[in-house]
Amino acid sequence: MSQDSLLQDKLFLEEKSQAILNLSNAVRIDYYSAFISPAELNEHERELKEAGLELSSYDKSGRFYASLEDFTNLARIVLKDEITKDILLGAAGNFLWEVIKRVTKRAWSQLSGRKFRQYTDASSTAKALTFGIDFIVDENTGITFRLDAKLAQDDLNRVLDETIEHVRVLKPNAQYEHPLFANYDIKGRRWVIVDPIEEIRRIHFAEKPPVPPKKKSPSRSKQAKRRRTKRK
């Protein structure tokens, strides 16, 4: 297949993915094709269709993402506000959430903690792939949960269920704010939620420790007086 054909296919798939994402029942998955095969992606799509949901997939391979990287999952499941509301209201019972959890857990096992190389113009760096789930509450409000690769498989179901309780108590923002970020404290067995923008400000604009005042050197007259005292 020619380069032009490959490019046409790629553009078609990206346009199709964007069109699906515009649907109110779309679930988005950002992934890396090195770790999820087309057959595995089809399995995610099939299971979501059983719950009346459409899959919008986005292959991030070969792209460089650095902005707010510490507070963004490189691979993720994204739930639009309509789906988030249905889960919170239980409009489709527990079935909808159970399907999304199964897809999320399968994607977590395929992606989380995998190594990849991130390329810049000058060099390349080996990095661990981060994975999680994003809830969009409304156009101004959202929260990102990171599912650590070190989480125990047996704990994953409980940890995912706890995300819902945190989403439930989120207060809608009057204007757009960057989504909150939540990391799971495995030792403390709890989610720790931070405001990424405030964290970045704290890290980059923290006050420098005060510089201790320099000792004043004695004046010439005092030095001369000391020399005379020593001679006596």
C-alpha positions in Angstrom: 0.0 0.0 0.0 1.4 3.5 -0.9 2.1 6.2 1.6 -0.8 8.3 0.1 -3.2 5.4 0.7 -2.0 4.9 4.2 -2.4 8.6 4.9 -6.0 8.6 3.4 -6.9 5.6 5.6 -5.5 7.3 8.7 -7.4 10.5 8.0 -10.6 8.6 7.4 -10.3 6.7 10.7 -9.5 9.9 12.6 -12.5 11.7 11.0 -14.7 8.6 11.8 -13.5 8.6 15.4 -14.2 12.4 15.8 -17.7 11.9 14.3 -18.4 9.1 16.8 -17.1 11.2 19.7 -19.7 13.9 18.9 -22.4 11.4 19.7 -23.8 11.6 23.3 -23.3 7.9 23.9 -19.6 7.8 22.9 -16.9 6.4 25.1 -13.4 7.5 24.1 -10.2 5.5 24.5 -6.8 7.1 23.9 -4.2 4.3 23.4 -1.0 3.2 21.8 -1.3 0.7 18.9 1.9 -1.0 20.0 0.0 -2.4 23.1 -3.6 -2.8 21.9 -4.2 -4.7 18.6 -7.1 -4.0 16.2 -8.7 -7.3 17.4 -8.5 -6.2 21.1 -9.9 -2.8 20.1 -12.8 -4.5 18.4 -13.4 -6.5 21.6 -13.8 -3.2 23.5 -16.1 -1.9 20.8 -18.3 -5.0 20.9 -18.7 -5.0 24.7 -19.6 -1.3 24.7 -22.2 -1.8 21.9 -23.9 -4.4 24.1 -24.6 -1.5 26.5 -25.7 0.9 23.8 -22.4 2.8 23.7 -20.2 3.7 20.8 -16.4 3.5 20.9 -14.3 6.5 19.7 -10.6 5.4 19.7 -7.5 7.6 19.2 -4.1 6.2 18.6 -1.5 8.5 20.2 1.5 6.6 18.8 4.2 8.9 17.4 2.8 12.0 19.0 4.6 14.1 21.7 2.6 15.3 24.7 4.3 17.2 27.4 1.9 19.9 28.6 0.6 19.1 32.1 2.0 15.5 31.6 2.3 14.8 35.3 -1.4 15.4 35.7 -2.6 13.8 32.5 -2.9 10.1 31.6 -1.1 9.3 28.3 -3.7 6.5 27.7 -7.2 6.8 29.1 -10.9 6.1 29.0 -13.0 9.3 28.6 -16.6 9.4 29.7 -18.7 12.2 28.3 -21.1 14.2 30.5 -24.2 12.3 29.3 -22.7 9.0 30.2 -21.4 10.3 33.5 -24.9 11.5 34.4 -26.4 8.2 33.5 -23.9 6.4 35.8 -24.5 8.8 38.7 -28.3 8.7 38.3 -28.4 4.9 37.7 -30.5 5.6 34.7 -29.3 2.3 33.1 -28.9 0.5 36.4 -25.5 -0.9 37.3 -25.2 -2.6 33.9 -23.7 0.5 32.2 -21.1 1.0 34.9 -20.2 -2.7 35.1 -19.5 -2.7 31.3 -17.4 0.4 31.5 -15.4 -1.1 34.4 -14.8 -4.3 32.5 -13.5 -2.4 29.5 -11.4 -0.2 31.8 -9.9 -3.1 33.6 -9.0 -4.9 30.4 -7.4 -1.7 28.9 -5.5 -1.2 32.2 -4.0 -4.7 31.9 -3.0 -4.0 28.3 -1.6 -0.5 28.8 -0.7 0.5 32.3 3.0 0.6 33.1 4.1 -0.5 29.6 7.3 1.1 28.4 7.6 3.2 25.3 10.1 5.7 23.8 9.2 9.4 23.7 11.0 11.2 20.9 12.0 14.8 20.6 14.1 16.5 17.9 17.3 15.9 19.9 16.8 12.7 21.7 14.5 9.9 22.9 13.5 8.8 26.4 12.1 5.6 27.8 8.9 6.3 29.7 6.2 4.3 31.5 2.8 4.6 30.0 0.2 6.1 32.4 -3.5 5.0 32.2 -6.7 6.1 33.8 -10.3 7.2 33.5 -11.6 10.7 32.9 -15.2 11.8 33.9 -16.6 14.8 32.2 -19.3 16.3 34.4 -20.2 19.3 32.2 -18.4 21.6 29.8 -16.6 23.4 32.7 -16.0 20.5 35.1 -14.2 17.2 35.1 -11.8 14.9 37.0 -9.0 12.6 35.9 -8.3 9.4 37.9 -4.9 7.6 37.4 -5.0 3.9 37.7 -1.4 3.0 38.9 0.3 0.0 37.3 1.1 -1.2 40.9 -2.5 -1.6 41.9 -3.5 -5.1 42.8 -5.9 -6.7 40.3 -8.1 -7.7 43.2 -8.4 -4.1 44.4 -9.2 -2.6 41.0 -12.9 -3.1 41.1 -13.2 -1.4 44.5 -10.9 1.4 43.5 -13.0 2.1 40.4 -16.2 2.1 42.4 -14.7 4.7 44.7 -14.2 7.1 41.8 -18.0 7.4 41.4 -18.4 8.7 45.0 -15.8 11.4 44.2 -17.5 12.4 41.0 -20.8 12.5 42.8 -19.7 15.3 45.2 -18.0 17.5 42.5 -19.4 21.0 42.4 -19.9 22.2 38.8 -17.7 25.1 37.9 -19.3 28.4 36.7 -16.6 28.7 34.1 -14.1 26.3 32.6 -11.4 25.0 34.9 -8.8 22.3 34.1 -10.0 18.9 35.4 -9.0 17.9 38.9 -6.4 15.1 39.1 -6.7 12.1 41.4 -3.9 9.6 42.2 -4.5 6.5 44.3 -2.5 6.2 47.5 -2.0 2.4 47.6 -0.6 2.5 51.2 -3.3 4.8 52.5 -6.0 3.0 50.4 -7.6 6.3 49.3 -7.8 8.7 46.4 -5.8 11.9 46.7 -7.3 14.8 44.6 -5.4 17.9 43.6 -5.9 20.9 41.4 -3.2 20.5 38.7 -2.9 24.3 38.0 -2.4 25.0 41.8 0.1 22.2 42.0 2.1 23.5 39.1 2.1 27.0 40.6 3.2 25.6 44.0 6.1 23.6 42.4 7.3 26.3 40.0 6.6 29.4 42.0 7.3 28.3 45.5 9.1 30.8 47.7 12.9 30.3 47.8 14.3 29.6 51.3 15.5 32.8 52.9 19.2 33.6 52.4 20.9 34.0 55.8 22.4 37.5 56.2 26.1 37.8 55.5 28.4 38.4 58.5 29.6 41.9 58.5 33.3 42.1 58.4 34.8 44.3 61.3 35.6 47.8 60.4 39.3 48.9 59.9 39.3 50.8 63.2 38.1 47.8 65.1 40.7 45.6 63.4 43.5 48.1 64.4 42.2 48.2 68.0 42.3 44.4 68.2 45.9 44.3 66.9 46.9 46.9 69.6 45.2 44.9 72.3 47.1 41.7 71.2 50.5 43.5 71.4 49.9 44.6 75.0 
